[in-house]
Amino acid sequence: MNPRFDRFNPLTLVVAALLLTAAAYLGPAPAAPAAALALALVGAWWGGVGARGSALAAGVALPTFALLALTNGVLAAAHPDASFGALHYDTAGVRDALAVALRLGAAITALGAVVAGVAPRRLTRALAARGLPGWAAYLIVASLEAAPEAKARAQEVLDAQRCRGLATGGGLGRLRALAPLAGPLVASLVAETDERALALDARAFRAGRRRTALTPVRDPAIERAARFAMYAAIAALFVWRFAA
Amino acid sequence: MVCYRHVRPAASRFLTLPTLALALIPRAVALNLALGAVVNALKLPVYLDSVGTILAAALAGPLAGMVTGALSNLVLGLLANPALLAFTPVAMIIGLIAGIAARLGAFRRVGTAAAAGLVIGVAAALSSVPIVILLYGGLTPTGAGIVTMVLRSVFPLSMEQAAKIASLSTDIIDKPLSAMLVAAILARLPARITARFRSAP
């Protein structure tokens, strides 16, 4: 899926993203979140998922900054540095908003890059190799596969009901349309459950045996050591933040 | 002659889910996402993104509800916005309370389901506020965030108080509506299906 990210075990990338997130939230603002954001952006662009990661981060961090800066810096300023009639300006409020936006940006870019660059099935296989139970791996993969199918089915039900003359306009009409749209969707999804449960039982899914991966995910010693070092760094950040 | 070897169940049975619940959970997660798409298409001012979680909890119990909630946030975090991963505990609380309410028979009638939805809504709102404060500084870039901003600007409220009121104002409408929808769905589901869940080990 991603030639550069696929060189690594997915867990190493996840732990690296968690380390950047921890650094952004636990380190001193604005230097630590800014540095974490810069590193996350470099990693995302190096991995070829920079556009997706940046768009995700900008979509959340920029509106949050705008809302927070407007609220804490202008509309409900706690300690105004300057006043223009009914309007005030609080530098500390805007600085706090910037810190929150940088933290969010760093966390979303780092985690978003991993999400965009690592195939969920590969991540689940890596987790299974580290002891994730078979039922949990099944639930993650099945949920990821069922989600787009159900969305497509929702659109089919919506189109079919509109063809039959279902009114989806007007305030009350939209609320009334909910039941004929949700009903077939829920009934079909729940009805499938029975068949899927039979299929799982027929394959002795609950046998509890460790399953063998068809394509094992590599986990070299150097990456295991790197993950250990990153876990230690996250723990050190927590100790530094809460012991200080 | 064909001989079948006896398949032994997994050694640990602590907090395990029956196969029927395992088959239901991915569909309930998908329902959370699909109903979100329906609500978007109808431009309704609610989320209804917990209907699948409440349904799984009502059919298969609190543990199934908690797992469905956690997985819904994981899938949304992986497919849409990683920041949603932080709200996983809130989704699990919704599943837990819905499961307990179902055990008490709250989803047998629409009225009691609405009351259960109200409890779920208050719990969800109160549990999401610390995450909103920690992660977003109190304001999410959503409708609730704008309500918080207006409350902070008009009334002398702290960010936490404003965020709590904004969160409560959305969740006490959304969650009772979701719970009522689940009660209506359960009343219309074929008895063959609901009976299978009741008899599941």
HADDOCK unambig.tbl for C-alpha pairs under 7 A between the chains (distance, minus, plus):
assign (segid A and resid 56 and name CA) (segid B and resid 81 and name CA) 6.86 0.50 0.50
assign (segid A and resid 60 and name CA) (segid B and resid 141 and name CA) 6.76 0.50 0.50
assign (segid A and resid 63 and name CA) (segid B and resid 141 and name CA) 5.68 0.50 0.50
assign (segid A and resid 64 and name CA) (segid B and resid 136 and name CA) 6.98 0.50 0.50
assign (segid A and resid 64 and name CA) (segid B and resid 139 and name CA) 6.61 0.50 0.50
assign (segid A and resid 64 and name CA) (segid B and resid 140 and name CA) 6.15 0.50 0.50
assign (segid A and resid 64 and name CA) (segid B and resid 141 and name CA) 5.34 0.50 0.50
assign (segid A and resid 67 and name CA) (segid B and resid 139 and name CA) 6.98 0.50 0.50
assign (segid A and resid 68 and name CA) (segid B and resid 139 and name CA) 6.54 0.50 0.50
assign (segid A and resid 71 and name CA) (segid B and resid 149 and name CA) 5.80 0.50 0.50
assign (segid A and resid 71 and name CA) (segid B and resid 153 and name CA) 6.80 0.50 0.50
assign (segid A and resid 75 and name CA) (segid B and resid 153 and name CA) 5.31 0.50 0.50
assign (segid A and resid 76 and name CA) (segid B and resid 152 and name CA) 6.16 0.50 0.50
assign (segid A and resid 76 and name CA) (segid B and resid 153 and name CA) 5.10 0.50 0.50
assign (segid A and resid 100 and name CA) (segid B and resid 136 and name CA) 6.22 0.50 0.50
assign (segid A and resid 100 and name CA) (segid B and resid 137 and name CA) 6.16 0.50 0.50
assign (segid A and resid 108 and name CA) (segid B and resid 82 and name CA) 5.83 0.50 0.50
assign (segid A and resid 108 and name CA) (segid B and resid 83 and name CA) 6.26 0.50 0.50
assign (segid A and resid 111 and name CA) (segid B and resid 82 and name CA) 6.17 0.50 0.50
assign (segid A and resid 112 and name CA) (segid B and resid 82 and name CA) 6.03 0.50 0.50
assign (segid A and resid 115 and name CA) (segid B and resid 78 and name CA) 5.54 0.50 0.50
assign (segid A and resid 139 and name CA) (segid B and resid 26 and name CA) 6.16 0.50 0.50
assign (segid A and resid 140 and name CA) (segid B and resid 71 and name CA) 6.96 0.50 0.50
assign (segid A and resid 142 and name CA) (segid B and resid 26 and name CA) 5.73 0.50 0.50
assign (segid A and resid 143 and name CA) (segid B and resid 26 and name CA) 4.25 0.50 0.50
assign (segid A and resid 143 and name CA) (segid B and resid 29 and name CA) 6.26 0.50 0.50
assign (segid A and resid 143 and name CA) (segid B and resid 30 and name CA) 6.59 0.50 0.50
assign (segid A and resid 144 and name CA) (segid B and resid 75 and name CA) 6.09 0.50 0.50
assign (segid A and resid 146 and name CA) (segid B and resid 26 and name CA) 6.43 0.50 0.50
assign (segid A and resid 146 and name CA) (segid B and resid 27 and name CA) 6.51 0.50 0.50
assign (segid A and resid 146 and name CA) (segid B and resid 30 and name CA) 5.62 0.50 0.50
assign (segid A and resid 147 and name CA) (segid B and resid 30 and name CA) 4.30 0.50 0.50
assign (segid A and resid 147 and name CA) (segid B and resid 33 and name CA) 6.52 0.50 0.50
assign (segid A and resid 150 and name CA) (segid B and resid 30 and name CA) 5.62 0.50 0.50
assign (segid A and resid 150 and name CA) (segid B and resid 31 and name CA) 6.73 0.50 0.50
assign (segid A and resid 150 and name CA) (segid B and resid 34 and name CA) 5.53 0.50 0.50
assign (segid A and resid 151 and name CA) (segid B and resid 33 and name CA) 6.85 0.50 0.50
assign (segid A and resid 151 and name CA) (segid B and resid 34 and name CA) 4.55 0.50 0.50
assign (segid A and resid 151 and name CA) (segid B and resid 37 and name CA) 6.65 0.50 0.50
assign (segid A and resid 154 and name CA) (segid B and resid 34 and name CA) 5.82 0.50 0.50
assign (segid A and resid 154 and name CA) (segid B and resid 38 and name CA) 6.53 0.50 0.50
assign (segid A and resid 168 and name CA) (segid B and resid 42 and name CA) 6.38 0.50 0.50
assign (segid A and resid 174 and name CA) (segid B and resid 42 and name CA) 5.76 0.50 0.50
assign (segid A and resid 183 and name CA) (segid B and resid 185 and name CA) 6.84 0.50 0.50
assign (segid A and resid 187 and name CA) (segid B and resid 189 and name CA) 6.79 0.50 0.50
assign (segid A and resid 189 and name CA) (segid B and resid 27 and name CA) 5.82 0.50 0.50
assign (segid A and resid 190 and name CA) (segid B and resid 24 and name CA) 6.85 0.50 0.50
assign (segid A and resid 193 and name CA) (segid B and resid 20 and name CA) 6.87 0.50 0.50
assign (segid A and resid 193 and name CA) (segid B and resid 23 and name CA) 5.28 0.50 0.50
assign (segid A and resid 193 and name CA) (segid B and resid 24 and name CA) 5.21 0.50 0.50
assign (segid A and resid 194 and name CA) (segid B and resid 20 and name CA) 6.80 0.50 0.50
assign (segid A and resid 196 and name CA) (segid B and resid 23 and name CA) 5.71 0.50 0.50
assign (segid A and resid 197 and name CA) (segid B and resid 19 and name CA) 5.66 0.50 0.50
assign (segid A and resid 197 and name CA) (segid B and resid 20 and name CA) 5.08 0.50 0.50
assign (segid A and resid 197 and name CA) (segid B and resid 23 and name CA) 5.23 0.50 0.50
assign (segid A and resid 206 and name CA) (segid B and resid 9 and name CA) 5.92 0.50 0.50
assign (segid A and resid 206 and name CA) (segid B and resid 10 and name CA) 6.44 0.50 0.50
assign (segid A and resid 207 and name CA) (segid B and resid 7 and name CA) 5.86 0.50 0.50
assign (segid A and resid 207 and name CA) (segid B and resid 8 and name CA) 5.74 0.50 0.50
assign (segid A and resid 207 and name CA) (segid B and resid 9 and name CA) 4.92 0.50 0.50
assign (segid A and resid 207 and name CA) (segid B and resid 10 and name CA) 5.65 0.50 0.50
assign (segid A and resid 208 and name CA) (segid B and resid 9 and name CA) 6.17 0.50 0.50
assign (segid A and resid 208 and name CA) (segid B and resid 10 and name CA) 4.20 0.50 0.50
